Amino acid sequence: MRVTAVIPARYASTRFPGKPLVDILGKPMIQWVYERTALSQSVNRVIVATDDERIRRAVEGFGGEVRMTRPDHPTGTDRLAEVAAGIDADLVVNVQGDEPLIDPRMIDQAVAPLKWGPGIAMGTLKAPIDSIEEYLNPNVVKVVTDRQGFALYFSRAPIPHPRDFAADLESHFSQIEVYKHIGLYVYRRDFLLTYPKLSATVLEQLEKLEQLRALEHGFRIKVANTRLTSQGVDTPEDLERVRTLLEATGR
């Protein structure tokens, strides 16, 4: 099966302009993401998708493959679909360009269900939430799934809601299983080409979670389990944490 990983990378960022090109131990961040993605056993090809010439030059400078895309895409998925329309692939993996510590095994875990389940159009990952702080944090997206591992709902709210002991959550938190969503997606190529054409939906706009569009239009999302972790870079403080981690591990 032909699996292509696409890494959308924008230079403009409200919180951290120029993020893909920030230096991490002598390499731009986008290179760390590219090289780690290429270590996935499932991926045959890695492409950076960007609308910025500076990122294009950086990627070509370290020998990576890059595709220039339109600058007016409203979402990363739209940028992904533009690239997918011009490549020969069965599955397309969306790897975030601000994940320099992405574990390639996470990609393999997300891809596996779609390799063996031809009827699955889209997949992603979830990981256990181990602290009340994460559970209550609206910046940590939660997900609940059915018994077959398909998403029932994604939310910034703390779901599921433990009605019987909500008033004393701290004492009972260990009794509930709660999961956070890991923003790594796998699409069957034909579904990815259809996805941007689906109209925006009420819940998607309310929660500001694009994956709800698929659910509201009746498409199922397979959610694989992982206990692997990564460290995204949203702020300069995150960048320093990543540098510290890489300096400690030497890789």
Secondary structure, 3 states (H helix, E strand, C coil): CCEEEEEEECCCCCCCCCHHHCEECCEEHHHHHHHHHHCCCCCCEEEEEECCHHHHHHHHHCCCEEEECCCCCCCHHHHHHHHHCCCCCCEEEECCCCCCCCCHHHHHHHHHHHHHCCCCCEEEEEEECCCHHHHHCCCCCEEEECCCCEEEEEECCCCCCCHHHHHHHHHHHHHCCCEEEEEEEEEEHHHHHHHHHCCCCHHHHHHCCCCHHHHHCCCCEEEEECCCCCCCCCCHHHHHHHHHHHHHHCC
